[in-house]
Amino acid sequence: PVIYNMGCDDWYFSSNVNLCAFGQTKNARHTAVIMGDSVGLQWFPAIGEVFNRKDWRLLVITKSSCSMLDQPLFYPRIGRVYTECSVWRKHATEILKKMKPDIVILGSTYTYKFTKNQWISGTRDLLSQISPFAKHVYILRSTPTIPFDGPTCLAPRSWLYRLLARKNRCVAPAHNARFDDVYAWRELAASHFPNVTSVDMTDAVCPEGKCQAQRNGVIVFRDSRHMTATFTRTLGKRLAKQLQMSSDD
């Protein structure tokens, strides 16, 4: 997504909140905010289409590898607790409280190694800070992960490899126990808030429970957990329905 060339994300280098604005950035009557890690913000091409409408502005608040629940996170890649994430998330929620947006969309991956209780209490704690100040909050279900790199799997191989390889070599099941458990735990946390709704786009990404590296001539995954911007953009209309955004909004 274009947001990564705009300075919206400092990753672990700082705890600064770098707002990026799109749409009607001046005098907009309505504000939507998408906040999350790279798995949540991979949806930006579709969300940008949804909120490309009169009287709406779309704000991006993102930090890679930062979970959307109020829990400290040990980040193996940097070998320590990801304190920048916790501070960033606190600053981001303070901005939302002052802003009072119409819609907040939260998104992050399910692969963080939190316990069941941490997922439930951490999600509930974050929602308790945000939901009183937003008209509606949506939690995007994490997209499935696949056990291979999408483009690498699709790369040209020898005729012998193609002969011996299974036809479904670039296909993987969408669901696993952890994927479904985390969704259920976050649903449980969200059930305490009347203005919070879960959004599950799994069937749109992986129809009939099967994730494919390529579908209808479009590469779906750019690695093992992120979708390509090109594919994501094709899901805008389906996402708009789940966000209850009619053509008149």
C-alpha positions, 0 to 999 in steps of 0.5 A, a space after each residue: 500500500 502507498 502508505 509505506 512511502 508516505 512516512 505513516 509508519 516508523 516501525 520500532 524506530 520511534 513511538 511517534 504517531 504519524 497521521 496520514 490523511 486521505 479523501 476530503 481532508 478539509 472540512 469533512 463532515 465525517 471521519 473514518 480511522 484505520 488503525 493497526 499493524 501491517 496485516 490490518 493496514 494491508 486493507 488500505 487499498 480496499 478501505 481507501 475505495 470505501 471512503 472515497 466519497 463526499 464529506 469523508 476523510 480517512 486517517 491512517 494510524 499504523 505501526 508494523 508488528 504492533 498488536 491491537 490489544 492493550 498488552 505488552 509485547 515481546 518482539 523477537 525481531 528486536 529481542 526485547 519488549 516492544 515498548 514503542 508499540 505500547 507508547 504509540 498505542 497509548 498516544 493513538 488512543 488519546 488522539 482518537 478520544 479528542 477526534 471522536 471519529 464516526 468510524 474506527 477500524 482496528 486490524 492486526 494479525 492473529 499470530 502474536 503469542 498472547 494467551 487466551 486471557 491476554 487476547 480477551 482482556 487486552 482487546 476489551 481494555 483497548 475497546 474500553 478506551 476507544 468505543 466511548 469516543 467513536 460512533 462505531 468500531 469495527 475489528 477486522 479479522 486477521 487474514 489467514 497465513 499460508 505456509 509458503 511465499 506466494 510469488 515464490 510458489 508461483 515462480 516458473 519451474 522446470 517441466 519436471 517439477 511441474 509434472 511431479 508437483 501437485 496441482 494444488 501446490 500453491 493452495 493452503 487451508 484458510 483455517 487452523 485452530 489458532 486462527 479460529 480461537 483468536 477470532 472467537 476470543 476477540 469476538 467475546 471481548 467485543 460482545 461487551 460493547 454495543 457499538 463494536 462489530 467484527 468484520 470477517 473477510 476470510 471467505 472473500 480472501 480464501 473462498 471455500 476455506 482454500 487460500 490460493 497464491 493466485 486467483 483469476 489471474 491476480 496474485 493474492 499474497 505478496 508473502 506468507 501473510 500479506 495480500 497484494 494491494 492489487 488483489 485487496 483493491 478488488 475487495 472494496 465493494 464486499 468490505 463496504 457491505 460489511 462496514 454498512 457503507 451504502 452508496 448514499 453514505 
